[in-house]
Amino acid sequence: MTGFAPVLWSIWGAFILLFAIVKLYISRLSRDEEDQIFLGEGFEHEKSAQAAIVSRINKVQPFQKAALGLVIAMTAVVVVYYVFDIFRQFQ
């Protein structure tokens, strides 16, 4: 079973890398997003630019949640594997 642990760690690392890439992409998209804007009548171009940013971020959010779910699930698998390995060694 010693060959199984590196596979677990590799898959876990790949999921972490995927999550990091998605987070970096979202942070890159949202760097020009404003939290709160008070616009007058003549700033429709700014309003549409902010709406486009929010729209792109909302499209990527499901991928971020899925990547986070994969990281959490794989972390649980790794922990359970090592807990079972500890119990097996003491039998």
N, C-alpha and C positions, 0 to 999 in steps of 0.2 A: 504493500500500500504506500510505500515511500514515493513512488512515481506519481501518485495521485495529488499530493500536496502542491508540487510545482504547477500542475495544471490549474488547480484552484486559484493559486496566487496569480497566475498569468491572466486568467479570466477576470479576476477581481481587479487587477491592474488595468486591463482593457476597459472595463466599465468605468473605473475612476478617470481614465484618460478621456473617454467619451463624455462623461459629465463635465470635466474641465473644459473641453472644447466647446460644448454647448453654452456653459456659463460665460466663457470668454466671448463667444459670438453675441450673446445677449448684452453683455456689458459694452461691446463695441457698437451695437445698434443703439443702445440707450444713452450713449455718452452725450448726445445733443438734446436729450429729452429734458424738458423742464417739469418740475413738480407742480408748479402753479404759475399761471401766466394771466396777467390782466391786459387784455388787448382792446384797443380802440377799434373804430370802424375801418380804418385803413390798413389793418394788419391781417387780412384774410390769407395771404401767402404764408405767414407764420403759423396761423391756425391750421392750415391744411398740411404744413410740414410736420407739425406736432402730431396731428391725427395719423399721418402716414407712419411715423415712428411707432406710435402705439399699436397700430394695426400689425406691423411687422413683428413687434415683440409678442403680441398676443398669438400670432401664428406659431411662434417658436416655443411658447410656454408648455404645450403638451409634450414636446420632446425633452424639455428640461425635467418635467415631472417623471416621465418614463425613465430617463437616465438615472435620476435620483432613486427611483424605485428599484432599478436593477442593482445599483450600488448597495442599497440597504439589504436587498434579498441576498446578494452574493456575500455580503459581510456576515449575515446570519448563517449562511451555509458554511463559511469558513470557521466561524465560532463553533457551530454544532459539530463539525468534523473534528476539531481539536478536543472538544469536550468528550466526544465518544472515544477518541484516541486515548485520552487520559484514563477513562474508565476501563478500556480494554487492556491497558498496560498494568493495571492494578488487579486484574483477575487472575 
